[in-house]
């Protein structure tokens, strides 16, 4: 099986990391086929996210689900720029 992992960070506008976290905490409840794990941590105005998927394609498809797009778009007003990918990989074992 090939798993895909994506780790990212985003910066919130001052004082809004909690608002972004409240929005993103709703993501695991969405029906996202192929999602294995979704987690995040907050450090000051920064949020770091960890997503594990059955494949890179499953992650790509999830970003087109209307409920996912709608929820993620709610976080944009509180973000200071776009999320930055820290690293990604596809396992081969």
TIMI-2910 file (N, C-alpha, C, CB; in pm, 1 decimal, decimal comma, always signed):
<rs>
+----------+----------+----------+----------+----------+----------+----------+----------+----------+----------+----------+----------+------+
!      n_x !      n_y !      n_z !     ca_x !     ca_y !     ca_z !      c_x !      c_y !      c_z !     cb_x !     cb_y !     cb_z ! resn !
+----------+----------+----------+----------+----------+----------+----------+----------+----------+----------+----------+----------+------+
!    +84,0 !   -117,4 !     +0,0 !     +0,0 !     +0,0 !     +0,0 !    +88,9 !   +124,4 !     +0,0 !    -95,8 !     -0,6 !   +121,7 !  Unk !
!    +48,7 !   +223,8 !    -76,1 !   +122,1 !   +349,7 !    -80,6 !    +44,4 !   +454,8 !     -3,9 !   +146,7 !   +395,2 !   -226,6 !  Unk !
!    +98,6 !   +501,2 !   +107,5 !    +36,3 !   +609,2 !   +183,0 !    +99,1 !   +741,4 !   +144,0 !    +49,6 !   +585,5 !   +334,5 !  Unk !
!    +18,8 !   +845,5 !   +150,9 !    +64,0 !   +980,7 !   +121,4 !    +49,0 !  +1062,5 !   +248,8 !    -16,8 !  +1044,3 !     +2,4 !  Unk !
!   +154,2 !  +1133,5 !   +286,1 !   +152,4 !  +1218,9 !   +404,7 !   +187,6 !  +1360,3 !   +363,0 !   +250,8 !  +1167,1 !   +513,6 !  Unk !
!   +110,8 !  +1454,1 !   +416,3 !   +130,3 !  +1596,4 !   +387,5 !   +133,5 !  +1669,9 !   +520,3 !    +17,2 !  +1653,1 !   +293,6 !  Unk !
!   +240,4 !  +1743,8 !   +545,4 !   +254,8 !  +1822,8 !   +667,7 !   +269,2 !  +1968,8 !   +625,8 !   +378,6 !  +1774,9 !   +754,0 !  Unk !
!   +190,3 !  +2053,7 !   +689,1 !   +189,8 !  +2194,8 !   +649,6 !   +182,0 !  +2284,1 !   +772,2 !    +72,3 !  +2224,6 !   +554,8 !  Unk !
!   +213,1 !  +2410,3 !   +751,1 !   +191,4 !  +2508,9 !   +856,5 !   +123,4 !  +2629,6 !   +793,5 !   +326,2 !  +2549,4 !   +926,8 !  Unk !
!    +50,4 !  +2699,2 !   +876,0 !    -11,4 !  +2823,3 !   +832,6 !     -2,2 !  +2922,9 !   +946,8 !   -159,1 !  +2801,1 !   +788,7 !  Unk !
!     +0,7 !  +3047,3 !   +909,3 !     +6,5 !  +3153,2 !  +1009,2 !   -128,9 !  +3221,9 !  +1013,8 !   +120,2 !  +3255,1 !   +977,6 !  Unk !
!   -177,1 !  +3242,0 !  +1134,4 !   -302,5 !  +3313,8 !  +1154,0 !   -273,0 !  +3462,5 !  +1169,0 !   -378,9 !  +3259,9 !  +1278,0 !  Unk !
!   -370,8 !  +3543,1 !  +1135,0 !   -358,0 !  +3684,5 !  +1168,0 !   -356,8 !  +3692,7 !  +1320,7 !   -475,6 !  +3771,4 !  +1104,5 !  Unk !
!   -297,0 !  +3796,3 !  +1378,0 !   -279,4 !  +3802,2 !  +1523,5 !   -408,3 !  +3771,5 !  +1601,1 !   -228,2 !  +3939,4 !  +1562,8 !  Unk !
!   -395,5 !  +3674,9 !  +1690,9 !   -506,0 !  +3638,7 !  +1778,5 !   -611,4 !  +3547,6 !  +1718,3 !   -571,1 !  +3759,9 !  +1824,3 !  Unk !
!   -593,3 !  +3500,3 !  +1595,0 !   -696,8 !  +3421,3 !  +1529,2 !   -663,6 !  +3273,4 !  +1509,6 !   -725,8 !  +3481,0 !  +1398,0 !  Unk !
!   -555,0 !  +3225,4 !  +1567,1 !   -521,1 !  +3083,0 !  +1551,8 !   -631,4 !  +2994,2 !  +1609,3 !   -386,6 !  +3051,7 !  +1621,2 !  Unk !
!   -690,8 !  +3034,9 !  +1719,2 !   -798,6 !  +2957,5 !  +1779,9 !   -920,6 !  +2948,2 !  +1689,4 !   -838,0 !  +3018,6 !  +1912,3 !  Unk !
!   -949,7 !  +3056,3 !  +1617,1 !  -1063,6 !  +3053,8 !  +1524,8 !  -1037,6 !  +2956,1 !  +1410,5 !  -1091,4 !  +3195,0 !  +1468,9 !  Unk !
!   -914,8 !  +2958,1 !  +1357,9 !   -880,1 !  +2863,1 !  +1251,2 !   -888,2 !  +2720,4 !  +1304,8 !   -737,7 !  +2892,1 !  +1194,9 !  Unk !
!   -834,8 !  +2698,9 !  +1423,2 !   -837,5 !  +2565,0 !  +1482,1 !   -981,1 !  +2516,3 !  +1501,7 !   -762,8 !  +2564,3 !  +1616,3 !  Unk !
!  -1069,7 !  +2604,2 !  +1546,7 !  -1210,2 !  +2565,4 !  +1565,1 !  -1272,4 !  +2521,3 !  +1432,8 !  -1290,9 !  +2682,2 !  +1625,1 !  Unk !
!  -1236,4 !  +2589,2 !  +1325,1 !  -1287,3 !  +2552,4 !  +1192,5 !  -1228,2 !  +2418,5 !  +1149,2 !  -1253,9 !  +2662,3 !  +1088,4 !  Unk !
!  -1096,6 !  +2405,2 !  +1160,3 !  -1030,5 !  +2283,9 !  +1112,4 !  -1062,4 !  +2161,1 !  +1196,9 !   -881,9 !  +2305,1 !  +1109,4 !  Unk !
!  -1103,2 !  +2180,1 !  +1321,3 !  -1142,8 !  +2066,2 !  +1405,0 !  -1265,6 !  +1994,6 !  +1348,1 !  -1171,6 !  +2113,2 !  +1548,3 !  Unk !
!  -1337,8 !  +2060,5 !  +1260,6 !  -1456,9 !  +2001,5 !  +1199,8 !  -1422,3 !  +1910,3 !  +1081,6 !  -1551,6 !  +2111,6 !  +1154,0 !  Unk !
!  -1300,7 !  +1920,9 !  +1029,6 !  -1261,9 !  +1844,4 !   +910,4 !  -1276,2 !  +1693,1 !   +930,3 !  -1118,3 !  +1877,3 !   +872,6 !  Unk !
!  -1229,4 !  +1634,1 !  +1041,4 !  -1239,1 !  +1488,3 !  +1053,8 !  -1382,0 !  +1433,6 !  +1045,6 !  -1178,3 !  +1445,8 !  +1183,6 !  Unk !
!  -1481,1 !  +1515,5 !  +1075,6 !  -1620,4 !  +1469,5 !  +1070,4 !  -1672,4 !  +1459,7 !   +927,5 !  -1709,3 !  +1563,0 !  +1150,7 !  Unk !
!  -1601,0 !  +1519,3 !   +832,4 !  -1644,7 !  +1514,2 !   +693,3 !  -1614,1 !  +1377,5 !   +633,6 !  -1577,1 !  +1625,2 !   +610,9 !  Unk !
!  -1693,3 !  +1337,8 !   +537,8 !  -1669,5 !  +1211,6 !   +468,7 !  -1561,0 !  +1232,9 !   +364,4 !  -1800,0 !  +1157,5 !   +403,1 !  Unk !
!  -1438,8 !  +1190,3 !   +396,1 !  -1326,1 !  +1206,4 !   +305,0 !  -1267,1 !  +1068,5 !   +278,1 !  -1218,2 !  +1303,7 !   +363,9 !  Unk !
!  -1314,9 !  +1001,6 !   +173,6 !  -1264,1 !   +867,6 !   +143,3 !  -1112,0 !   +867,7 !   +126,4 !  -1330,6 !   +813,4 !    +16,4 !  Unk !
!  -1048,4 !   +771,1 !   +189,5 !   -903,7 !   +758,2 !   +179,2 !   -826,4 !   +828,3 !   +288,6 !   -859,2 !   +809,8 !    +49,3 !  Unk !
!   -894,5 !   +906,3 !   +373,2 !   -824,8 !   +973,9 !   +482,3 !   -798,2 !   +874,9 !   +594,5 !   -906,7 !  +1094,7 !   +534,2 !  Unk !
!   -672,5 !   +868,9 !   +637,5 !   -632,4 !   +778,5 !   +745,3 !   -619,3 !   +854,2 !   +876,3 !   -500,2 !   +708,6 !   +711,0 !  Unk !
!   -557,7 !   +972,4 !   +872,1 !   -535,4 !  +1051,0 !   +993,7 !   -531,7 !  +1198,8 !   +958,9 !   -404,0 !  +1008,7 !  +1064,0 !  Unk !
!   -587,3 !  +1278,9 !  +1047,7 !   -584,4 !  +1424,3 !  +1035,1 !   -559,5 !  +1478,3 !  +1174,4 !   -718,2 !  +1481,8 !   +972,9 !  Unk !
!   -456,1 !  +1560,3 !  +1189,0 !   -422,5 !  +1613,6 !  +1320,5 !   -363,2 !  +1752,7 !  +1304,0 !   -324,0 !  +1520,1 !  +1395,4 !  Unk !
!   -363,0 !  +1830,5 !  +1412,3 !   -302,9 !  +1963,1 !  +1406,8 !   -257,3 !  +2005,0 !  +1545,0 !   -401,4 !  +2065,5 !  +1349,5 !  Unk !
!   -169,7 !  +2104,4 !  +1546,1 !   -119,7 !  +2161,5 !  +1670,5 !   -108,8 !  +2312,3 !  +1652,4 !    +18,0 !  +2099,3 !  +1710,6 !  Unk !
!   -120,8 !  +2385,0 !  +1763,4 !   -111,2 !  +2531,6 !  +1760,0 !     +7,5 !  +2573,9 !  +1844,0 !   -242,4 !  +2598,9 !  +1811,6 !  Unk !
!    +83,5 !  +2670,8 !  +1792,0 !   +193,2 !  +2732,2 !  +1865,0 !   +186,4 !  +2881,3 !  +1835,8 !   +333,1 !  +2670,6 !  +1824,4 !  Unk !
!   +131,4 !  +2957,3 !  +1928,8 !   +114,6 !  +3100,4 !  +1906,1 !    +19,1 !  +3124,9 !  +1790,7 !   +249,7 !  +3167,1 !  +1878,4 !  Unk !
!    +64,6 !  +3199,7 !  +1691,5 !    -17,4 !  +3228,9 !  +1573,5 !     +3,4 !  +3127,2 !  +1461,8 !    +13,5 !  +3368,2 !  +1521,9 !  Unk !
!    +74,0 !  +3019,6 !  +1489,5 !   +100,2 !  +2917,7 !  +1387,1 !    +20,9 !  +2790,1 !  +1414,9 !   +250,7 !  +2885,7 !  +1380,5 !  Unk !
!    -25,5 !  +2730,0 !  +1307,6 !    -95,8 !  +2602,3 !  +1312,9 !    -19,8 !  +2507,3 !  +1222,3 !   -247,2 !  +2615,9 !  +1269,5 !  Unk !
!     +9,0 !  +2389,2 !  +1273,6 !    +75,5 !  +2286,4 !  +1194,5 !    -23,2 !  +2172,2 !  +1176,3 !   +208,5 !  +2237,3 !  +1262,7 !  Unk !
!    -35,6 !  +2124,0 !  +1053,9 !   -128,6 !  +2015,6 !  +1024,8 !    -57,1 !  +1893,0 !   +971,9 !   -232,8 !  +2061,0 !   +925,3 !  Unk !
!   -112,9 !  +1776,7 !  +1002,3 !    -60,8 !  +1647,8 !   +956,3 !   -178,0 !  +1572,5 !   +895,8 !     +6,9 !  +1565,6 !  +1073,6 !  Unk !
!   -162,5 !  +1530,2 !   +771,1 !   -266,6 !  +1452,1 !   +705,0 !   -204,2 !  +1326,6 !   +645,9 !   -338,0 !  +1535,5 !   +594,9 !  Unk !
!   -268,8 !  +1214,1 !   +670,0 !   -223,5 !  +1089,0 !   +610,7 !   -338,5 !  +1030,8 !   +529,2 !   -174,9 !   +988,1 !   +720,2 !  Unk !
!   -304,7 !   +989,5 !   +407,2 !   -403,9 !   +943,0 !   +311,0 !   -361,6 !   +809,2 !   +251,9 !   -424,1 !  +1046,9 !   +199,3 !  Unk !
!   -459,4 !   +737,6 !   +197,0 !   -428,2 !   +612,1 !   +128,7 !   -343,2 !   +636,2 !     +4,7 !   -556,8 !   +539,1 !    +90,5 !  Unk !
!   -359,7 !   +754,5 !    -57,2 !   -281,2 !   +788,3 !   -176,3 !   -284,6 !   +939,0 !   -197,3 !   -335,3 !   +714,1 !   -302,3 !  Unk !
!   -192,9 !   +987,4 !   -278,3 !   -190,2 !  +1129,4 !   -312,9 !   -318,2 !  +1167,0 !   -388,0 !    -64,9 !  +1162,7 !   -398,5 !  Unk !
!   -365,7 !  +1077,0 !   -470,6 !   -489,1 !  +1101,4 !   -545,9 !   -608,8 !  +1117,6 !   -452,0 !   -514,8 !   +986,4 !   -644,7 !  Unk !
!   -615,4 !  +1038,0 !   -345,2 !   -725,8 !  +1050,4 !   -248,7 !   -726,1 !  +1189,0 !   -185,9 !   -715,0 !   +942,2 !   -138,8 !  Unk !
!   -607,3 !  +1241,3 !   -153,7 !   -599,3 !  +1376,4 !    -97,9 !   -647,7 !  +1478,6 !   -199,9 !   -455,1 !  +1408,9 !    -53,9 !  Unk !
!   -602,3 !  +1465,7 !   -323,1 !   -642,2 !  +1558,2 !   -429,7 !   -794,4 !  +1557,5 !   -448,3 !   -572,2 !  +1521,0 !   -562,4 !  Unk !
!   -852,8 !  +1439,2 !   -450,9 !   -998,2 !  +1426,3 !   -467,5 !  -1071,6 !  +1490,6 !   -349,4 !  -1038,4 !  +1277,1 !   -481,0 !  Unk !
!  -1018,6 !  +1474,7 !   -228,9 !  -1085,4 !  +1530,2 !   -110,5 !  -1097,7 !  +1681,5 !   -117,4 !  -1010,2 !  +1490,9 !    +15,4 !  Unk !
!  -1001,0 !  +1744,6 !   -178,7 !  -1002,5 !  +1891,1 !   -188,1 !  -1109,0 !  +1941,9 !   -284,9 !   -865,9 !  +1941,9 !   -231,4 !  Unk !
!  -1173,2 !  +1851,9 !   -357,3 !  -1280,9 !  +1889,3 !   -448,9 !  -1419,7 !  +1861,4 !   -390,4 !  -1264,8 !  +1814,8 !   -580,3 !  Unk !
!  -1426,4 !  +1799,5 !   -274,7 !  -1554,3 !  +1772,7 !   -209,6 !  -1613,1 !  +1906,7 !   -164,4 !  -1537,2 !  +1673,7 !    -88,1 !  Unk !
!  -1735,5 !  +1939,5 !   -206,0 !  -1792,7 !  +2071,3 !   -174,0 !  -1789,9 !  +2105,4 !    -24,9 !  -1934,9 !  +2077,5 !   -222,9 !  Unk !
!  -1818,2 !  +2009,4 !    +62,7 !  -1817,9 !  +2036,9 !   +206,5 !  -1677,6 !  +2069,0 !   +257,2 !  -1874,8 !  +1917,7 !   +283,2 !  Unk !
!  -1577,6 !  +2003,8 !   +201,5 !  -1438,8 !  +2031,8 !   +240,3 !  -1400,0 !  +2171,4 !   +193,2 !  -1341,7 !  +1925,5 !   +181,2 !  Unk !
!  -1429,6 !  +2201,2 !    +68,2 !  -1397,4 !  +2333,4 !    +14,0 !  -1465,2 !  +2444,0 !    +94,3 !  -1439,2 !  +2342,4 !   -133,1 !  Unk !
!  -1590,9 !  +2423,8 !   +129,1 !  -1665,0 !  +2525,2 !   +204,3 !  -1605,1 !  +2546,5 !   +342,8 !  -1812,1 !  +2485,1 !   +216,8 !  Unk !
!  -1569,8 !  +2437,3 !   +410,1 !  -1514,4 !  +2448,9 !   +544,3 !  -1377,1 !  +2515,0 !   +542,5 !  -1505,5 !  +2311,8 !   +609,4 !  Unk !
!  -1291,5 !  +2470,4 !   +452,8 !  -1156,8 !  +2528,1 !   +444,2 !  -1164,4 !  +2676,7 !   +408,4 !  -1071,6 !  +2452,1 !   +339,5 !  Unk !
!  -1257,7 !  +2714,1 !   +323,2 !  -1269,3 !  +2855,0 !   +283,4 !  -1307,1 !  +2944,6 !   +401,2 !  -1372,9 !  +2869,9 !   +172,2 !  Unk !
!  -1370,2 !  +2888,4 !   +503,5 !  -1404,5 !  +2966,5 !   +622,8 !  -1280,2 !  +3012,4 !   +698,5 !  -1493,8 !  +2884,7 !   +715,5 !  Unk !
!  -1169,5 !  +2938,2 !   +683,4 !  -1046,3 !  +2972,3 !   +755,7 !   -968,8 !  +3085,4 !   +688,5 !   -957,2 !  +2849,7 !   +767,4 !  Unk !
!   -987,4 !  +3103,4 !   +558,5 !   -907,5 !  +3201,5 !   +484,4 !   -908,9 !  +3342,8 !   +542,8 !   -955,9 !  +3207,6 !   +344,1 !  Unk !
!  -1022,6 !  +3395,2 !   +587,9 !  -1020,1 !  +3532,9 !   +641,8 !   -931,1 !  +3550,0 !   +764,7 !  -1160,0 !  +3575,7 !   +677,0 !  Unk !
!   -901,0 !  +3440,3 !   +832,5 !   -819,6 !  +3447,3 !   +954,4 !   -673,0 !  +3412,8 !   +930,5 !   -876,1 !  +3354,5 !  +1058,7 !  Unk !
!   -639,7 !  +3381,2 !   +805,1 !   -503,0 !  +3340,0 !   +772,7 !   -418,1 !  +3458,7 !   +728,0 !   -504,3 !  +3232,9 !   +663,6 !  Unk !
!   -291,4 !  +3453,2 !   +761,5 !   -192,5 !  +3551,4 !   +715,3 !   -111,3 !  +3482,8 !   +605,0 !    -98,7 !  +3602,7 !   +834,7 !  Unk !
!   -165,1 !  +3483,4 !   +483,2 !   -100,9 !  +3414,9 !   +371,3 !   -157,1 !  +3275,0 !   +354,3 !    +50,5 !  +3408,7 !   +391,7 !  Unk !
!    -99,9 !  +3202,3 !   +261,3 !   -144,9 !  +3066,9 !   +230,2 !    -66,1 !  +2964,6 !   +313,3 !   -129,0 !  +3037,8 !    +78,6 !  Unk !
!   -123,3 !  +2845,2 !   +333,3 !    -49,6 !  +2740,7 !   +404,7 !    +80,4 !  +2706,8 !   +331,4 !   -136,8 !  +2614,1 !   +420,2 !  Unk !
!   +180,4 !  +2672,6 !   +408,6 !   +311,0 !  +2635,1 !   +352,9 !   +332,4 !  +2485,5 !   +374,3 !   +426,8 !  +2718,0 !   +418,9 !  Unk !
!   +361,4 !  +2414,4 !   +267,2 !   +391,0 !  +2272,5 !   +280,1 !   +529,9 !  +2258,1 !   +341,8 !   +382,5 !  +2199,9 !   +141,8 !  Unk !
!   +538,0 !  +2185,9 !   +452,0 !   +667,2 !  +2160,7 !   +514,6 !   +733,7 !  +2040,3 !   +450,3 !   +651,3 !  +2138,8 !   +665,9 !  Unk !
!   +656,8 !  +1936,1 !   +429,0 !   +705,3 !  +1823,3 !   +350,5 !   +590,1 !  +1730,9 !   +317,4 !   +815,6 !  +1747,1 !   +425,6 !  Unk !
!   +615,8 !  +1648,2 !   +219,2 !   +520,3 !  +1546,1 !   +179,0 !   +598,4 !  +1423,9 !   +135,3 !   +426,5 !  +1596,9 !    +65,2 !  Unk !
!   +535,8 !  +1308,8 !   +146,6 !   +600,4 !  +1189,2 !    +96,1 !   +495,6 !  +1083,9 !    +66,0 !   +703,7 !  +1136,2 !   +196,4 !  Unk !
!   +536,2 !   +991,9 !    -17,7 !   +457,7 !   +873,8 !    -47,0 !   +542,5 !   +754,0 !     -7,2 !   +415,1 !   +867,7 !   -198,3 !  Unk !
!   +490,0 !   +672,8 !    +83,0 !   +566,4 !   +556,0 !   +124,4 !   +563,9 !   +451,2 !    +13,5 !   +510,3 !   +497,5 !   +256,3 !  Unk !
!   +664,9 !   +370,3 !    +12,9 !   +675,4 !   +267,9 !    -91,7 !   +671,1 !   +127,4 !    -33,1 !   +804,2 !   +286,7 !   -171,6 !  Unk !
!   +657,3 !   +117,9 !    +97,1 !   +654,4 !    -12,7 !   +163,3 !   +515,1 !    -48,0 !   +208,2 !   +748,6 !    -14,8 !   +282,1 !  Unk !
+----------+----------+----------+----------+----------+----------+----------+----------+----------+----------+----------+----------+------+
</rs>
